[in-house]
Amino acid sequence: MDARRRDIVMGAAALAAGAALPASATSQERPMYGLIGKMLCAPGTRDQVVAILLEGTDAMPGCHSYVVALDPTDEAAVWITEVWDSQDSHTASLQIPAVQDAIRRARPMITGFGERFETRPVGGAGLA
């Protein structure tokens, strides 16, 4: 089986497994809020932007997960995946002084943004 077909089969199996869970296992009274976004950096600045993004990420109330990842196919791109207890917590995080400082320092090195997806996480490794 080729890699693409295997990925499709595995994805379908994962979806089927999720559908088989009882409703209480996949729903919550107050749904979590997720973001997946691509950030584009000026040439030669990606590592510096990543370092800034990773500073102080442990002091964001309501944040369950904040992952910064390098795009292996684009030397200018960074992917950021976030899970929050609510959209309000995410919005409030943008006012935290350390986050404001990180935005101010990284902004000159950011040339744009690619894809951006909002999600509603329902569980997984590391999430309650």
C-alpha positions as CSV (number, residue, x, y, z in Angstrom):
1,M,0.0,0.0,0.0
2,D,1.5,3.4,-1.0
3,A,2.0,6.1,1.7
4,R,-0.8,8.3,0.4
5,R,-3.3,5.5,0.4
6,R,-2.1,4.4,3.9
7,D,-2.6,7.9,5.2
8,I,-6.2,8.0,3.8
9,V,-7.0,4.6,5.3
10,M,-5.5,5.6,8.7
11,G,-7.4,8.9,8.7
12,A,-10.7,7.1,7.9
13,A,-10.1,4.6,10.7
14,A,-9.4,7.4,13.1
15,L,-12.6,9.2,12.1
16,A,-14.6,5.9,12.5
17,A,-13.1,5.4,15.9
18,G,-14.1,8.9,17.0
19,A,-17.6,8.4,15.7
20,A,-17.9,5.2,17.8
21,L,-17.3,7.1,21.0
22,P,-20.2,8.0,23.2
23,A,-21.4,11.6,22.9
24,S,-20.2,12.4,26.4
25,A,-16.6,11.5,25.4
26,T,-16.5,13.9,22.5
27,S,-18.7,16.8,23.7
28,Q,-18.2,19.4,26.4
29,E,-20.5,21.9,28.0
30,R,-18.0,24.7,27.2
31,P,-16.0,23.7,24.1
32,M,-12.3,24.4,23.8
33,Y,-10.9,26.8,21.2
34,G,-8.1,25.9,18.8
35,L,-6.0,27.7,16.3
36,I,-3.6,26.4,13.7
37,G,-1.8,29.1,11.8
38,K,1.2,29.6,9.4
39,M,3.5,32.5,10.0
40,L,6.0,33.7,7.4
41,C,9.4,35.1,8.4
42,A,11.9,37.3,6.6
43,P,14.8,35.4,5.2
44,G,17.3,34.3,8.0
45,T,15.0,35.3,10.9
46,R,12.9,32.2,11.4
47,D,15.0,30.9,14.4
48,Q,14.9,34.3,16.1
49,V,11.1,34.5,15.6
50,V,10.7,31.0,17.0
51,A,12.7,31.9,20.1
52,I,10.6,34.9,20.7
53,L,7.4,32.9,20.3
54,L,8.5,30.3,22.8
55,E,9.4,32.8,25.6
56,G,6.9,32.9,28.4
57,T,4.4,30.4,26.9
58,D,3.9,28.8,30.4
59,A,2.2,32.0,31.7
60,M,-0.9,32.1,29.6
61,P,-4.0,31.4,31.6
62,G,-6.4,29.0,29.9
63,C,-3.8,27.7,27.4
64,H,-3.8,23.9,27.3
65,S,-1.3,23.6,24.4
66,Y,0.9,26.0,22.4
67,V,3.2,24.4,19.9
68,V,5.6,26.2,17.6
69,A,6.9,24.1,14.7
70,L,9.2,24.6,11.8
71,D,7.8,23.9,8.3
72,P,10.2,21.4,6.8
73,T,9.3,22.4,3.2
74,D,9.5,26.2,3.6
75,E,12.5,27.8,5.3
76,A,10.5,31.0,6.0
77,A,7.4,29.3,7.6
78,V,6.4,28.5,11.1
79,W,3.3,26.7,12.2
80,I,1.6,27.6,15.5
81,T,-0.9,25.2,17.0
82,E,-2.9,26.4,20.1
83,V,-5.6,24.9,22.3
84,W,-7.4,27.1,24.8
85,D,-10.1,26.5,27.3
86,S,-12.2,29.2,25.4
87,Q,-11.9,31.8,22.7
88,D,-12.1,34.4,25.5
89,S,-8.9,33.1,27.1
90,H,-7.1,33.3,23.8
91,T,-8.3,36.9,23.2
92,A,-7.3,37.8,26.8
93,S,-3.8,36.3,26.3
94,L,-3.1,39.0,23.6
95,Q,-3.2,41.6,26.4
96,I,-0.6,39.9,28.6
97,P,2.5,42.1,28.8
98,A,4.9,39.3,27.9
99,V,2.8,38.5,24.8
100,Q,2.6,42.1,23.8
101,D,6.4,42.4,24.1
102,A,6.8,39.3,22.0
103,I,4.5,40.6,19.3
104,R,6.4,44.0,19.3
105,R,9.8,42.3,18.9
106,A,8.8,39.7,16.3
107,R,6.6,42.0,14.1
108,P,9.5,43.5,12.1
109,M,10.6,39.9,11.1
110,I,7.2,38.7,10.1
111,T,6.4,39.1,6.4
112,G,2.9,37.7,6.4
113,F,0.6,34.8,7.3
114,G,-0.5,31.8,5.4
115,E,-3.3,29.4,6.2
116,R,-5.3,29.9,9.5
117,F,-7.8,27.5,10.9
118,E,-10.0,27.8,13.9
119,T,-10.9,24.4,15.5
120,R,-12.9,23.1,18.4
121,P,-10.7,20.5,20.1
122,V,-12.6,17.7,21.9
123,G,-9.7,15.8,23.5
124,G,-6.4,14.1,22.9
125,A,-3.0,13.6,24.5
126,G,-2.3,16.3,27.0
127,L,-5.9,17.7,26.9
128,A,-8.4,17.2,29.7
